[in-house]
Amino acid sequence: NYKRVKVAPGQNLDVYFNIYNKILEIYNPELELGSNTFIRGKINSDDDDINLLVKSSHARVYTNEFDNVKLQINSKSPLYNAILSIDNIRTKYYEASNFNLVNVTLNDTLFMRTDFIGGKEKTEKYDLSIYHTINKSGHSVVGFKRSEIVYKDNVWFINELDDSLNKFVFDKDFKNFAIDKISFDSQDQNIGISGAMSGITQNIDLDFKNVNLNAISPPIDSLRLDGKLNGRVSLQKRNEKYIPLADLSINYFSINGDYYGDFTMVAEGNENLSNYTFDAALVNSDLIAAEIKGNVDFEQKTPTILASVQLNKFRLNAFSPLGGIVLSDLRGIASGNVNVFGNLYNPVFDGEILLHDAGLKVPYLNVEYDFADYSKILLY
């Protein structure tokens, strides 16, 4: 279904360029290339032959930096059309190293294979197999063959069964867009993304099944959250009105290795995505240890929150690591009511918390404190 663009005959070009950074700066000061950047090769339209080599020791495009870039293009090779390798990639969003990409066209399908190491600690590994083709309706199809990601020592597969799903389908104007069940699997864990957008209708679902919370949550200093995550986050749009909804549960929820019970949360947004209400609870057997209800408003320039927090025999021990070297051995049980309101990023806390069997240690002073039973903490 792919139709090539016809190229006029008799177009031949031998390429031998040394690219100087000072010349580039005249046209675009946000583009910078290493002093030994060059392009070598030839282009022959009669033989349908493109053979090019591009190399640069360093490249910077705006705030994105690339070390030791090498691009080879060979339209006649049966093994590849292009090979790209980059030693290091640095952006404000992500860092990667040992990046390799190879592509080849078979019939009317472009196949791409890429592998690289990512993350600040360089512990995340990616081995992705992607294809692009045109279906009978003239729509682009971009999909995954069986691919592998290693994140936080967990191996995740995309399209583990190597089936015909796990693809995006869209027209050339991006007015119609479909996500055909992108599936991430790791043993019994599954994350699925599906949906469609067409005109004024939109529906995107993100599903979690038996997902270890610690396996997907980003590293947080002195805080380790874990449990089995299940549920759905969905965003629907009907006649210019949005219907966002999240219904999630975390069974066997733990904080820094301490078991706290089952966590549930339901959140719903208004039709223009400016206000969200939420209701969350932490239940251990029949005890509701914590309950949070309220809403977050993004309609104003400064987002605000209005919520109530109820604690009932909530254990504090798991938060001891947050004290770092200043405070340790935080312990006890907290009960009470707290109102949270004002600036979302710097809210006001107003309420009263009672402590039972509570205490803490100040390592620097080698002093340990035990609080009297039902000591009261006033927040205002």
N, C-alpha and C positions, 0 to 999 in steps of 0.2 A: 504493500500500500504506500510505500515511500516513493516519492518522485524526486529525482535529482534535478538540481538547477543546471540548465545547459550552459556550458562555457564556450565562448567563441574560440575557434581553432587558431593556431599560429601564435600563441602567447607563451613565450619562453623567457625565463629569468634565472640568471646565475646570481646567487646572493653571497656577498662577502662584506658584512657590516661590522665595524667596531663602533659601539655605541658610547658616546661620551656624556657623562652626567650633566655637565654644564649646559649642553644644548637642550637636554630634556627639561632642565629647570626653567628655561625660557618659556616653554609651552605649558608646563605644569609643575610648579614648585613642590607639589605634594608627591611627586614621583621621583624616586632616587634609585640609581643602579650602581653596582660596583664598577671599579675602574676597568676591569677586564671582561666586561660584558660584550658578547659577540653573537652574530647570527651567521651561519654558514649553510650552503646547500644550493638546490636548484628546483625550479618549477617548470614543468612542461605540460601544457594543456593537451597537446596532441596525443601524448602517451598516457595521459591521466596520471602523471608522476609528480609527486611532491616529496622531496627528501630534504629535510631541514634539521639543523642542530642549533639550539639556543642554550647558552650557558651564561650564568652570572653568579659571582661569589656572594653577592648580597643584593637584595631588592627591598625597597620600602614603598608601599602604596598607602598614603595617608598615615594612619597609625599602625598599619599591619606590616610586619617585617618577615623576610624570608632569607634563609641562609643556604648557599650552594644549590642554586636552582639549575636543573638540567632538563631540557625538553627535546625529545627526538620525535620527528614525524616522518613516517615512511608509508606512503599509500600503496606501495607494491608488496610489502611484506605480508606473507600469509599468517604470521604470528601476531602482529600488532600493527595498529595504525599510528598510535602515539604512546610514548612512555614519558612520564613525568616523575622526577624525584626531587625532593626537597629535604635537606638535613633538619632544619628547624623552622617552625612557623610560630610566630608570636602575635596574638591579637589581644585586645582588651577583654575579649570574652573567653578565649580558650588558647591553650598552647599545645602544639603537637611536634613530634620529631620522627625521623626516619619515615617520612611520607613517601609512598610509592603508588603510582597509578598507571595502569596499562589498559588500553581499549583496543577493540577490534570489531569490524563490521562483518557480520555474516548474514547474507541475503538482505533483508530490510531491517535488521535489528542491530543496534549498537550495544555491545557488551563492555562493561567496565569492571575492573577489579582493583580495589585499593586496600592497602594496609598501612597502619601507622600506630604510633604510641602517643597517648594524650594525657592531659592533666598536669598539674603543677609538680606532682611527685613522679610523673611518668610511669604510673602503674596501670593506666587504662589502655587496653589494647583493642584495636578494631581490625577486622578482616571482612570487608564488605564486597558483595558481588551484586552489581546493579545492571539493569538493562533499560533501553529506551527503544520503542517502536511506535508504529502508527497502526491503529486498528482499522477495521473495515468502514467505520463511520468517519474516518479521517481525524480522530482524536489521538492525542499523544498518550502513550502508556509508559510510565516509569515505575519499575517494580524491583523487588529484591529477589534474587535467588538465595539459596541457603547461605546465611552470613553469621558472623560470630562477633560478640562484644564481650570483653572481660572488664567488669566494673566492680571495685571493692572485692576482688578475689572471687566473684561469682561469674560463671560463664553463661551468657545469654545468647540465644539463637533467634535470628529473625528468619521467619519462614523455615522453621526446623524441618517441616515435611517436604520442602521444595515443591509446593503446589502452585496453582495458577492464581492464587489470591495474592495478598501482600503487594498491592500496587496502587498507584495514583493514576487516575484517568482524567484528562482535561482537554478542553478545546483550545484553539490557538489564541483566543481572546480572554481565556480564563474566566469566562462567564459561567461555565458549567464545570464543576470539579467534584470528583468522587474519590473517597478513600476506601479501598476494597480490603478491609480487615488486615491491617498491619499487625502482626502478632509477634510478641517477644516472649520467649519461653526459657525457663531455667528449672529443670526438673519438674516439680508440680506447680511452679509459679507461672502465671500468665498475665501479661499486660496487652490489651487489645485496643487499637484505635480504628474507628470506622466512621463514616459519615458521608454527606453529600451537600453540595451547594449549587443551587440553580435559581437564578432570578432572585425573588424575594424570599425564597425558602432555603433554610439552612439547618443542618442537623449534624452535630459532631459528638461522638461518645468516646469516653476514655474509661475502659473497664479494668478492674483489678481483681485477680483471683488468687488467693493464697500467697500473696506477695510478702516476703519478709521486708518489713519497714526499713530495717537497717541496710538492706541490700540496695535500696534505691535512694535513700536520703543522703544529702551531701554531708560531708564531715563537719561536725560542730565541736569546737573545742570544749572538752570536759563534759560533753553531753552525748550519750548514746541512747537513741530511741529504737525500740524493737517491738515486734509483734507481727501478727498475720493480718495484712491489709486486704479487705474485700470491699466491693462496692462500685459505684459509677459516678463519674463527673460528666455532665452533658450540657450542651449549649444548643438550643433550638432557636430558630428565627422564623416567625410567621407574620407576613404582612407588615414588615418593618418593625415588629416587636420581638424582643428577645425573651427567652425563657431559660435562664441559667439555673442549674440545679446540681447539688452534690449530696450524695447519700453514701457515707463511708462508715466502715467499722474496722476496729483494730482489736482482734482477739489476742489474749495473752500479752497485753500491753505492758512493757517494762521500760524503766528509766534507769540507765547506768546499771543494768543487771538486776534491779529490784522489781519484782512483779507487782503490778497495780490493778490488774483486772481487765475489763473490756471497755474500750473507748468507742463511743459512737458520735457521729456528727452529721447533722443535716443543715445545709445552707442553701438559700434561694435568693436570687437577685431580681430586681425589678426589670421592667421592659426596656429600659435604656441603659442598663448596666451601671447605674450610678449609686445604687443602694443595695446592700446585702444584709439579710437577716440570718442568724445562725443559732443553733441550739446544740450544745455538746455536753456529754456526760461521761464520767468515769465511774464504772460500777464494778465492785468486787463482791461477789455473791449477791446478797440483797442490799448491801450498803452502797449508796450513791456518795462516793468519796468526794467528788467534785462535779459541779454543774455550772456551765457558762451559757448565758443567753444574752442576745443583744443584736445590734446592727452596726454596720460600718457604712458611712456616707461619703461618697467621692464626688458629690455634686459641687461642693465648694472648692475653692482653690487649695485650701488645706483640708485634707480628709479628716473626718472626725469619727469617734467611736462612742457608743453608749451601750454599756453592758453591765450585767450583774454576775458576780461570782459567789457561789456558795460552796464552802468547804465543810466536810463532815468527817472527822477523824482521818484527815489526809496526812499521810506519812511524809516527813521531810528528808529522811535519810538519803534518798537517791540524789539529792541536790548538793550533797557535801562536796563533790569534786569541783563545783562551780566556784568554791571559795579559793581555789588555787593554793598559793603559799601563804595567803593572808588568814584564811579561816579554814578549819577542817573539822571533821567529826560532827558535822551538823546532824541533829537528831531530834525526834519528837513527833507529836501529832498536833495538827492544826485544825481548828473549826472556827467558822465565822462567816460573815457576809461582807463583801466588798463591792462598791460601785466603781466602775471605770468609765471615764468620760473625758471629752475634750479632744485635743490634737491626737490623731492616731499614732503619731511617731513619738509623742511625749505626753501621754495621758495623765490625768489626775486620778489618784486612787483615794477613795474615801470609804472607811469602814472600820471594822473591829475584828481582830483575830485572837482567839484564845489558844494557848499552848499547854500541852500536857506531856510530861516526861521529856522536856526539851532541854537542849544544851548545845554547846559548841566549844571549839578549842582555838586558841590563838597561838600557833606554833612559834612565832617570833618571840613572844613573851613567855612561852612554855606555861601558859595559864589555861585552865579548863573551867568553863562556866556551866553550872546547872541552874536552870530557871525554876523558880517556884511554880508549883502546879497552878494551872489556870492563870499564868501570867498573861497580861493583855497587851496586844500591840494595836495602837491606834493609828490609823492612816487617814490623813486629811491634807 
